[in-house]
């Protein structure tokens, strides 16, 4: 008799040309990731070869019950690390039956910005540092923390090893390998300052692909924590008090910034970002005011400042960029629950298209 795990791990390639495509989309809260699967004849590598699909938007907070149909448009394909074989994950965005993007579809406007000739000519690169916290399932308290109590103060946990300092490494490594398998350009992982908190980095990715890849990486992490019986939190300040928050620092460069003389282009871009500080903060994630306090490696939410190698600044420029006279900078303001479509496209819009 087959065990459940045997059936879950069945290899379909030897018996059928059918594949399973998991259609993935962002729900009504802007952070809930939804998905459902259907069967196709495969393999399929081009999203334009996949049909549109629909779902009940009244059950995700995206449509009224009397007109609940929302249409999924396939936009990007990744290999499925859970079903493996020729099975795929499909990142979608959401439209009305009339073809209008629904209000929670942030990809649509981002794609318009990235397809603007002036933006496309600059080939914007992004590297996003996604921080997150692992929580014990039944008590919603960080993994490795005593229930109802606190561990020792911060200091020993950042990039640490050991059963009393690193909690959840099996989840982190499983996610790392699953993203590489899927085709996500995940570039690294590390333990964070607060115990139970970790980070992964996606990039360098160009334009709209940065958002697609980060959302797929989040989906894969949700699935792995589901298997592990652990709750995943993107709250920007999961524990109040003298504990670090969680951000999504966004590293950015354009072709001009990466070329000789790029440091002057970087400084002009930062000046523009400073002039639109309030607009960016409003779009950089909910609850960010609890994180951007001027403490724990942040700048105060109402203050815009930049500096070289300054982790207490809004924008940090690396020593190497200053020395080489070209390179990239890091926007440290986005919260861990930010929408990467919004953040990446807004940075490009402000630094390339917007004129004060």
C-alpha positions in Angstrom: 0.0 0.0 0.0 1.3 3.4 -0.9 1.9 6.0 1.8 0.6 9.5 1.5 4.1 10.8 0.9 4.6 8.3 -1.9 1.5 9.7 -3.7 2.4 13.3 -3.1 5.9 12.7 -4.6 4.6 10.7 -7.7 6.6 11.6 -10.8 4.1 12.2 -13.6 6.7 12.6 -16.3 6.8 8.8 -17.0 3.1 8.2 -17.3 1.5 11.3 -18.8 2.2 14.5 -20.7 -0.1 16.4 -18.4 1.3 19.1 -16.0 -0.1 21.0 -13.1 0.0 24.8 -13.2 -0.5 26.6 -9.9 -2.0 30.0 -10.6 -0.9 32.5 -7.9 -2.3 36.0 -7.2 -2.4 38.6 -4.5 -5.6 38.9 -2.5 -7.6 41.8 -1.2 -5.4 42.7 1.8 -2.4 43.2 -0.5 -0.4 40.7 1.5 -2.5 37.5 1.3 -1.2 35.2 -1.4 -3.9 33.0 -3.0 -3.5 30.1 -5.5 -5.3 27.3 -7.2 -4.3 24.6 -9.7 -5.4 23.3 -13.1 -4.2 20.7 -15.6 -2.6 21.3 -19.0 -0.7 19.4 -21.6 2.9 20.3 -21.1 5.6 21.4 -20.9 4.7 25.1 -20.9 7.4 27.9 -20.5 5.7 30.9 -22.0 2.9 32.6 -19.9 1.3 33.9 -23.1 0.5 30.3 -24.0 -1.6 29.8 -20.9 -5.2 30.7 -20.8 -6.8 33.3 -18.5 -8.7 32.0 -15.6 -11.1 33.3 -13.0 -11.9 33.1 -9.3 -14.5 34.3 -6.8 -13.3 37.8 -5.8 -16.1 38.1 -3.2 -14.2 35.5 -1.2 -10.9 37.4 -1.3 -12.2 40.9 -0.6 -11.8 42.0 -4.3 -15.3 42.0 -5.7 -19.0 42.2 -4.6 -21.0 39.0 -4.3 -23.4 40.0 -7.0 -20.6 40.5 -9.5 -17.8 38.3 -8.1 -15.8 37.1 -11.1 -12.2 38.3 -11.3 -10.0 37.3 -14.2 -6.4 36.0 -13.8 -3.9 37.0 -16.5 -0.7 34.8 -16.4 2.4 37.0 -16.4 5.4 34.9 -15.3 6.3 31.2 -15.0 8.5 29.4 -12.5 9.3 25.8 -11.9 7.3 24.2 -9.1 9.7 23.0 -6.3 6.8 21.2 -4.5 5.4 19.0 -7.4 8.7 19.2 -9.4 8.9 17.6 -12.9 7.4 19.8 -15.6 4.9 21.4 -13.2 4.9 25.1 -12.8 4.0 28.1 -10.6 2.3 30.9 -12.5 2.4 34.5 -11.2 -0.8 36.3 -12.3 -2.4 39.7 -11.9 -6.1 40.4 -11.7 -8.7 42.2 -13.9 -12.4 42.7 -14.2 -14.2 40.7 -16.9 -14.1 44.0 -19.0 -10.3 43.9 -18.9 -9.8 46.7 -16.4 -7.1 46.1 -13.6 -8.9 45.8 -10.2 -7.8 48.3 -7.5 -5.5 45.8 -5.8 -3.6 45.0 -9.0 -0.4 47.0 -8.4 1.5 45.1 -11.2 -0.4 46.8 -14.0 0.8 50.4 -13.2 4.3 49.1 -12.4 4.5 47.4 -15.8 3.4 50.7 -17.5 6.3 52.6 -15.7 8.8 49.9 -16.6 7.8 49.9 -20.2 8.2 53.7 -20.6 11.1 54.2 -23.1 13.1 56.4 -20.7 12.9 53.8 -17.9 13.6 50.8 -20.2 16.7 52.6 -21.6 18.1 52.9 -18.1 17.7 49.1 -17.4 16.9 49.5 -13.7 18.4 46.8 -11.4 16.9 45.9 -8.0 18.1 43.8 -5.1 15.5 43.5 -2.4 16.4 42.4 1.1 13.2 40.7 2.5 13.2 40.4 6.2 10.6 38.2 8.0 9.8 36.6 11.4 8.9 33.0 12.1 6.3 32.5 14.8 5.2 29.5 16.8 1.9 28.4 15.4 -0.5 28.3 18.4 0.8 31.3 20.4 2.0 33.6 17.6 5.3 34.3 19.4 8.7 34.2 17.7 10.3 30.8 17.1 12.8 29.9 19.7 11.4 32.4 22.3 10.1 31.0 25.6 6.3 31.2 25.5 5.1 34.3 27.4 8.7 35.4 27.9 11.8 36.9 26.2 15.2 35.6 25.2 18.4 37.4 26.1 18.9 40.9 24.5 20.0 41.3 20.9 23.6 40.9 20.0 24.3 37.1 19.7 21.8 36.3 17.1 22.7 38.1 13.9 24.3 35.6 11.4 24.8 33.2 14.3 25.0 29.5 14.6 23.9 27.3 17.5 20.7 25.9 18.9 20.4 28.7 21.4 20.9 31.5 18.8 19.5 30.3 15.4 15.9 29.2 15.2 14.3 27.9 12.0 17.4 27.3 9.8 15.8 24.2 8.2 13.0 26.4 6.9 15.4 29.0 5.7 17.6 26.6 3.8 14.7 24.7 2.3 13.4 28.0 1.0 16.8 29.0 -0.4 17.1 25.8 -2.4 13.4 25.8 -3.5 13.8 29.4 -4.9 16.9 28.4 -6.8 15.0 25.4 -8.2 12.1 27.6 -9.2 14.2 30.0 -11.1 14.0 32.9 -8.6 17.2 34.9 -8.6 17.7 34.5 -4.9 21.1 35.8 -4.0 21.5 35.0 -0.3 20.1 34.5 3.2 21.1 35.4 6.7 19.9 35.3 10.3 18.8 38.7 11.5 19.4 40.8 14.7 16.2 39.7 16.4 16.1 36.0 17.2 13.5 34.2 15.0 13.9 36.8 12.3 15.6 36.0 9.0 16.3 37.6 5.6 16.6 36.5 2.0 17.7 38.7 -0.9 16.2 38.6 -4.4 18.2 40.2 -7.3 19.7 41.6 -9.2 16.5 41.6 -11.1 15.5 44.0 -13.9 12.3 46.0 -13.9 9.0 44.2 -13.4 10.8 40.9 -12.8 11.9 42.1 -9.4 8.3 42.2 -8.2 7.4 38.9 -9.8 10.3 37.1 -8.3 9.8 38.5 -4.8 6.1 37.6 -4.8 7.0 34.0 -5.9 9.7 33.8 -3.2 7.1 34.9 -0.6 4.7 32.3 -1.9 7.3 29.5 -1.7 8.1 30.6 1.9 4.4 30.6 2.9 4.1 27.0 1.5 7.3 25.8 3.3 6.2 27.3 6.7 2.8 25.7 6.1 4.5 22.3 5.8 6.7 23.0 8.9 3.7 24.1 11.0 5.2 27.6 11.6 3.5 31.0 11.0 5.2 33.5 8.7 5.0 37.2 9.6 5.9 40.2 7.5 4.9 42.6 10.2 7.4 45.5 10.2 7.5 45.5 14.0 6.4 42.2 15.3 7.6 42.7 18.9 7.5 46.1 20.6 10.4 47.3 22.7 14.1 47.0 22.2 13.9 44.6 19.3 14.7 45.3 15.6 11.8 45.6 13.2 11.6 44.0 9.8 12.2 45.8 6.5 12.6 45.3 2.8 15.7 47.4 2.0 15.7 48.0 -1.8 19.0 48.3 -3.6 18.7 50.2 -6.9 20.8 51.3 -9.8 20.3 52.5 -13.4 22.6 52.2 -16.4 23.7 55.8 -15.9 24.5 55.1 -12.2 26.6 52.0 -13.1 28.6 54.0 -15.7 31.5 56.4 -15.2 30.3 59.5 -13.5 27.4 57.6 -12.0 27.9 58.9 -8.5 26.6 62.4 -9.6 23.6 60.7 -11.1 23.1 58.9 -7.8 23.2 62.1 -5.8 20.7 63.8 -8.1 18.4 60.7 -7.8 18.6 60.8 -4.0 17.8 64.5 -4.0 14.6 63.7 -6.0 13.7 61.0 -3.5 14.0 63.4 -0.7 11.6 65.8 -2.3 9.0 63.0 -2.5 9.7 61.5 0.9 6.1 61.7 2.2 4.7 60.1 -1.0 7.2 57.2 -0.8 6.6 56.6 2.9 2.8 56.4 2.3 3.4 53.7 -0.3 6.2 51.8 1.6 4.1 49.5 3.8 1.5 49.5 6.6 2.6 49.9 10.2 6.0 51.4 9.1 5.7 54.1 11.7 6.2 51.5 14.4 9.5 50.5 12.7 11.0 53.8 11.4 11.7 55.4 14.8 15.3 56.6 14.5 16.4 53.6 16.5 17.3 50.0 15.6 19.2 50.9 12.3 16.4 53.2 11.0 15.9 56.9 10.3 12.8 58.6 11.8 9.8 58.3 9.5 9.4 62.1 9.3 13.1 62.7 8.5 14.9 62.2 5.2 18.6 61.9 5.3 21.3 60.0 3.3 24.8 59.0 4.0 27.7 56.8 3.0 27.7 53.5 5.0 25.1 55.0 7.4 22.5 52.3 8.5 20.6 55.0 10.4 19.9 56.9 7.2 16.9 56.8 4.8 19.2 56.2 1.9 22.6 54.4 2.3 25.4 54.6 -0.3 28.1 52.0 0.0 31.8 52.8 0.5 32.6 51.0 -2.7 30.2 53.1 -4.7 31.7 56.3 -3.3 35.2 55.0 -4.0 34.4 53.9 -7.6 32.4 57.0 -8.4 29.6 54.7 -9.7 27.3 51.9 -8.5 24.1 51.7 -6.6 22.3 52.9 -3.5 20.0 51.3 -0.9 16.6 52.7 0.1 16.2 51.6 3.7 12.6 52.9 4.2 10.4 50.1 2.8 8.7 47.9 5.4 8.8 44.1 5.2 5.2 44.1 4.1 5.7 46.5 1.2 4.4 45.6 -2.3 7.5 45.2 -4.5 5.6 46.3 -7.6 4.8 49.6 -5.9 8.2 50.2 -4.4 10.3 49.3 -7.4 8.2 51.2 -9.9 7.9 54.3 -7.7 11.7 54.5 -7.2 12.1 54.3 -11.0 9.4 56.9 -11.6 10.8 59.4 -9.1 14.4 59.0 -10.2 14.0 58.8 -13.9 10.6 60.3 -15.0 9.6 62.8 -12.3 10.7 66.4 -12.6 10.4 68.6 -9.5 
